[in-house]
Structures are given as C-alpha cells and as structure tokens.
C-alpha cells in the first residue's frame, strides 16, 4: 500500500505536473491534498481543475480560508481587503464561481484508517488551526498542546513548506514539504510518500523531491497579469518558486511587526523589507533571537 500526500501547491501548475509524472511512475494507491492548493502562483484555477479531474480528496489550508472570505465581501470590504491581501484578491477574481464555493466547503482535516495499519490524522497546519505550523526547530513542549485530543498515532501535515520526520509525545509527525513553494533552499517540488512495510503492519515515510523546468515561470507571472496587478509582493512569490527560499512568508512575517507604518503602498513596504532582509537575514530569525 502506497499513499502520496501533496501539500502547499500554491497554484504552481508546472510543479504539480512534475509531481504527477512522478506519481505515474510510483503508482500510489491513493493521493491526498493537505491544503493550500491555491494562491501565490498564476495557475490556481488550473491546479484546482487538475486536482478535481484526478478526484483526489482534499482539506482546506489557510490560503483557501483567506481566499474564500472574499465570497462574502461587499464592495467596500472587497476594496479594503483587496488592498490588504492583493494576491488573495487576484486569485479569487481568477477562480470560477464553482471553485470559489469548493474551496470554502473543503473539510478542515481528515482521519485516515486502513485495516491493520496505524491511523493518520491529516491536517494542514496543526489540529484545530490551518495557520499554525510545526517546524523542525519546534520543541516538544511547543508541539505537545497541539496533540491533545489526537488519538491517531501519526499526524500528517503541511503549512511550513519544510519537510519534517520526527517523534513527539509518542506520535509521529510527518511533513513532506511544499510542492509549489519550498522553503528549505531546494526549489524542487517536494511531497510525502508513505508505504506499508512488507509485513503490512506499519507505515514508512519517504520524502520525495522532483525537479522540473522553471525557465518559463517568470514569463507566466508576467503574462498572467499577476506581477502588474499584485505588485512587488508577487515578485517575492516568484523568488520563492525559483530559489526555494522563504521570501513570500518571511515578508508576511515582517509585516506583522511593521503594520503600524503608514506605507504608501504594499510596493513601498516590500522595498523597505528588502533593504535589510534576505538569505541569512530573514525576519523570522529576529524573533527566534
């Protein structure tokens, strides 16, 4: 028995197609989507189409949550939150109405149990929250509260864009990393494959990495209108895809601590961020210190 878990595609169709090619060779028995199928890359609509065509069960990530909120905004809210979340607003405009409903109706998490094998809890971030993650540097003390009430011995998650295989509180925690926007310095598409042992009583995790052609991605960002309409924050998304470095979320982290500044625009905020931050000088490292 083999099961593939894909997380954090983020609308990156070329990366997803590369993983699909790998899956065709591996032939897993099942494929599950762990959230953040959409947003930040230009192909969210096409990614959802392909995932639906394959019939892969999916859960909701924090990006589906944020984009789905636009389903309920009136004109004033649409304008206000569109300025605050320009990429999410752009993605929402480029989804079809049925796709907007689909992402809102996705379940928050799943439990997967196959006879004779340990059960797994599938979440995007942590149980109860799609916007909190378990990181390689997270301590057992930090992780333990998230596991309260989780009866399954295995937690399979995403959100952090960083692969993880670890134990905590007698439970295994597995994260295959990100298909579309890795944050571990490796831009290859990354996902988790689990297979049953020969005895058929246990699961074994395998971290997969698949290279793909990224030479046309910058052109797609431009030709889709995403760069022009979303602005310089979309350039950070592009940097992340091309380098495997956490430009996208590091800027979002930095903004949490600088939101009281009166920026003329998001573009100006990005310019200030880039003055002091980048590889080796990430904003999230300042909090750790």
C-alpha positions in Angstrom: 0.0 0.0 0.0 1.3 3.4 -1.0 -0.2 6.8 -0.3 1.0 10.2 -1.5 0.4 13.4 0.4 0.7 16.7 -1.5 0.8 20.0 0.4 1.2 23.7 -0.4 0.9 23.6 -4.2 0.1 27.3 -4.2 -1.2 27.4 -7.7 2.1 26.2 -9.2 0.9 24.1 -12.1 4.4 23.2 -13.5 5.4 21.8 -10.1 2.2 19.8 -9.8 2.6 18.3 -13.2 6.1 17.3 -12.3 4.8 15.5 -9.2 2.1 13.9 -11.3 4.7 12.5 -13.6 6.5 11.0 -10.5 3.2 9.6 -9.3 2.6 7.9 -12.6 5.9 6.0 -12.1 5.2 5.2 -8.5 1.5 4.3 -8.9 0.4 5.1 -5.3 -2.9 3.6 -4.3 -4.2 6.9 -3.0 -3.4 10.6 -3.2 -4.5 13.2 -0.6 -4.1 17.0 -0.7 -3.2 18.7 2.5 -4.3 22.3 1.8 -3.0 25.5 0.2 -3.7 24.1 -3.3 -4.1 27.7 -4.4 -2.7 31.3 -4.3 0.7 32.9 -4.9 1.3 31.4 -8.3 -0.7 32.2 -11.5 -2.4 28.8 -12.1 -4.8 28.4 -9.1 -7.7 27.7 -11.4 -5.8 25.2 -13.5 -4.5 23.4 -10.3 -8.0 23.0 -8.9 -9.2 21.7 -12.3 -6.4 19.1 -12.4 -6.9 18.0 -8.8 -10.7 17.6 -9.3 -10.1 15.7 -12.5 -7.9 13.3 -10.5 -10.5 13.0 -7.8 -8.0 13.5 -5.0 -9.6 14.1 -1.6 -8.5 17.5 -0.2 -8.6 19.5 3.0 -8.6 23.3 3.4 -5.4 25.3 4.1 -5.1 28.8 5.4 -4.9 30.1 1.8 -8.3 28.5 0.9 -9.7 30.1 4.1 -8.4 33.6 3.2 -9.5 33.5 -0.4 -12.9 32.0 0.4 -13.6 35.0 2.7 -13.9 37.1 -0.5 -17.1 35.1 -1.3 -18.9 37.2 1.4 -17.4 40.6 1.0 -19.5 43.6 -0.3 -17.9 46.2 -2.5 -16.4 48.2 0.4 -14.9 45.2 2.1 -13.7 43.8 -1.3 -11.8 47.0 -1.9 -10.4 47.2 1.7 -9.3 43.6 2.0 -8.2 43.6 -1.7 -5.6 46.2 -0.7 -4.5 44.3 2.3 -4.4 40.9 0.6 -3.7 41.7 -3.1 -2.6 38.2 -4.1 -5.7 36.6 -2.5 -8.0 39.1 -4.2 -6.2 38.4 -7.5 -6.6 34.7 -7.1 -10.3 35.0 -6.1 -11.0 37.0 -9.3 -9.4 34.3 -11.4 -11.4 31.4 -9.9 -14.7 30.3 -11.4 -17.8 30.6 -9.1 -17.9 26.9 -8.5 -14.3 26.8 -7.5 -14.9 29.7 -5.0 -17.6 27.5 -3.4 -15.4 24.4 -3.5 -12.5 25.9 -1.5 -15.0 27.2 1.1 -16.6 23.8 1.6 -13.4 21.7 2.0 -13.1 19.9 5.3 -10.6 21.2 7.8 -9.0 17.9 8.5 -9.4 14.1 7.9 -8.7 10.9 9.7 -7.4 8.0 7.6 -7.5 4.5 8.9 -6.8 1.3 6.9 -7.2 -2.1 8.4 -4.1 -3.4 10.1 -2.2 -0.2 9.7 -1.7 2.8 12.1 -4.3 5.6 11.7 -3.3 9.0 10.5 -4.7 12.5 11.2 -4.4 14.7 8.2 -4.2 18.5 8.8 -2.8 21.5 7.0 -1.1 23.2 10.0 -2.0 21.7 13.3 -5.2 20.1 14.6 -7.7 23.0 15.0 -5.7 25.6 13.0 -4.5 25.8 9.4 -2.4 28.9 10.1 -0.1 27.4 12.8 2.7 25.1 11.9 5.1 22.5 13.4 8.7 23.4 12.4 11.9 21.4 12.6 13.0 23.8 15.4 9.8 23.5 17.3 10.3 22.0 20.8 8.4 19.1 22.2 6.9 21.5 24.7 5.6 23.7 21.9 4.2 20.8 20.0 2.6 18.9 22.8 -0.5 21.1 23.2 -1.4 20.6 19.5 -1.6 16.9 20.0 -4.1 17.0 22.8 -7.2 15.1 21.7 -5.4 13.5 18.7 -6.0 9.8 19.0 -4.2 8.8 15.8 -0.5 7.8 16.3 0.5 9.7 13.1 0.0 13.3 12.2 0.5 14.3 8.6 0.7 18.0 8.0 1.9 20.8 5.7 1.9 24.6 6.0 5.6 25.2 6.9 6.9 24.3 3.4 9.7 22.4 5.1 10.0 18.6 5.3 9.8 17.0 8.7 10.0 13.5 10.1 10.0 13.4 13.9 8.5 12.0 17.1 6.8 13.9 19.8 4.6 12.6 22.7 4.7 9.1 21.3 3.3 10.3 18.0 5.0 10.5 14.6 4.8 13.9 12.8 5.3 13.8 9.0 5.5 16.8 6.6 6.6 16.3 3.0 7.3 19.9 2.4 5.8 22.0 -0.4 5.0 21.0 -3.9 5.0 24.6 -5.3 7.0 26.8 -3.0 9.6 25.1 -0.8 11.3 27.0 2.0 14.3 24.7 2.5 16.6 26.1 -0.1 15.7 23.4 -2.7 13.3 24.6 -5.4 12.3 21.1 -6.5 8.7 20.0 -6.0 8.5 18.1 -2.7 5.9 15.8 -1.2 5.5 12.8 1.1 5.0 9.2 0.1 4.2 6.6 2.7 4.2 2.9 2.1 3.4 -0.1 4.2 6.2 -2.3 5.3 6.5 -5.8 3.9 4.7 -7.2 7.0 1.8 -4.9 6.2 1.5 -3.6 9.8 3.4 -0.3 9.7 3.9 2.8 7.6 7.3 4.0 6.3 7.6 7.7 5.3 9.6 8.7 2.2 10.4 12.3 1.3 10.2 12.8 -2.5 11.8 15.7 -4.5 11.1 16.2 -8.2 12.9 18.6 -10.4 11.1 20.5 -13.1 11.6 23.2 -15.7 11.2 26.6 -14.1 12.5 28.6 -17.0 9.1 29.8 -18.1 7.6 30.6 -14.7 8.7 34.3 -14.6 7.1 34.8 -18.0 3.9 33.2 -16.8 3.8 35.6 -13.8 4.1 38.5 -16.2 1.8 37.3 -18.9 -1.0 36.4 -16.5 -1.1 39.9 -15.2 -0.2 38.8 -11.7 3.0 40.8 -11.4 1.4 44.0 -12.6 -1.8 43.7 -10.6 -0.5 42.3 -7.4 2.8 44.3 -7.4 6.2 43.7 -5.8 4.9 41.1 -3.3 4.3 38.9 -6.4 8.0 39.3 -7.2 8.7 37.7 -3.8 6.5 34.8 -4.6 8.4 34.3 -7.8 11.7 34.5 -6.0 10.5 31.7 -3.7 9.5 29.5 -6.5 12.8 29.9 -8.3 15.1 29.6 -5.3 13.3 27.5 -2.7 13.9 30.3 -0.1 11.1 31.7 2.1 10.8 35.2 0.6 7.0 35.0 0.5 6.2 34.1 4.1 9.2 36.0 5.6 7.8 39.2 4.2 4.3 38.4 5.6 6.0 37.7 9.0 7.9 41.0 8.8 4.6 42.9 8.0 3.0 41.6 11.2 5.6 43.7 13.2 5.5 46.7 10.8 1.8 47.0 10.0 1.6 50.3 12.1 3.8 52.0 9.5 1.9 54.2 7.0 3.2 52.7 3.8 2.1 54.5 0.6 1.6 51.1 -0.9 2.5 47.4 -0.5 5.2 48.0 -3.0 6.9 50.5 -0.7 6.7 48.0 2.2 8.4 45.4 0.1 11.2 47.9 -0.8 11.8 48.6 2.9 11.7 44.8 3.7 14.3 44.1 1.0 16.8 46.7 2.4 17.6 44.5 5.4 16.3 41.0 4.8 17.1 38.0 2.6 19.0 34.7 2.9 20.8 34.6 6.3 18.9 37.7 7.4 15.3 36.5 7.5 12.9 38.5 9.6 11.7 35.3 11.3 15.2 34.8 12.7 14.9 38.1 14.6 12.1 36.6 16.6 14.0 33.4 17.3 16.9 35.5 18.6 
